[in-house]
Amino acid sequence: MTLAKIIYGSLTGNTEEIADIICEALENLNIEVEIDECTQVDAAEFSNADICVIAAYTYDEGTIPDEMLDLYEDLQELDLSGKVFGVCGSGDTFYEHYATAVDKFEEAFLVAGATKGAEKIKVDLAAEKEDIQQLGSFASQLVAAQQSA
Ligand SMILES: Cc1cc2nc3c(=O)[nH]c(=O)nc-3n(C[C@H](O)[C@H](O)[C@H](O)COP(=O)(O)O)c2cc1C
């Protein structure tokens, strides 16, 4: 059975909710999903998954949150060739560097040799109806990409 691994970082819950939405959408597509908060797991756990997802919020001046830095650095040391990845996260359009942690994690997955299975998704604060639809289609694209790999 196809295994998807979702690792998220969330301070006030918006990104956790995004991760939960993707988890549910993948499960509805009969994918087995493991979902973990970033301080509870190592990046190496992606090595056992077929579909790898990171959901990250963005902190000061467009930076990756401190508690996600190990994940960010370790990810780039892995060989994730043959695996499909997707990145999403919450930010706030009020800030100049909007949700840039999402861009940085996408680059890190590419360094690890993974294949992009869906366009990254940036959610302005909490996910609303339109975002939830987009996240559902993000999940479907990841599954389709994995099945055609
Ligand atoms: C001190 C601080 C700095 C932030 N800096 C940024 C930023 O540079 N870019 C951005 O897009 N969002 C920024 N945000 C907004 C958060 O990314 C946003 O509130 C997000 O929804 C938090 O996700 P969470 O609920 O999963 O913790 C910042 C928030 C705080 C409190």
The ligand as a Gaussian input file, in Angstrom:
#p B3LYP/6-31G(d) Opt

LIG

0 1
 C        6.487000      37.164000      14.811000
 C        5.826000      36.650000      13.557000
 C        6.490000      36.783000      12.350000
 C        5.888000      36.319000      11.164000
 N        6.562000      36.484000       9.977000
 C        5.965000      36.080000       8.835000
 C        6.620000      36.252000       7.581000
 O        7.733000      36.748000       7.474000
 N        5.969000      35.832000       6.457000
 C        4.722000      35.278000       6.491000
 O        4.186000      34.929000       5.446000
 N        4.076000      35.093000       7.671000
 C        4.669000      35.489000       8.836000
 N        4.012000      35.316000      10.021000
 C        2.631000      34.804000      10.004000
 C        2.502000      33.328000      10.252000
 O        3.217000      32.551000       9.316000
 C        1.008000      33.004000      10.162000
 O        0.352000      33.591000      11.270000
 C        0.704000      31.526000      10.102000
 O       -0.689000      31.345000       9.890000
 C        1.103000      30.811000      11.371000
 O        0.858000      29.435000      11.191000
 P        0.496000      28.466000      12.392000
 O       -0.896000      28.839000      12.884000
 O        0.532000      27.114000      11.821000
 O        1.522000      28.685000      13.461000
 C        4.595000      35.731000      11.202000
 C        3.949000      35.588000      12.444000
 C        4.550000      36.037000      13.612000
 C        3.818000      35.873000      14.927000

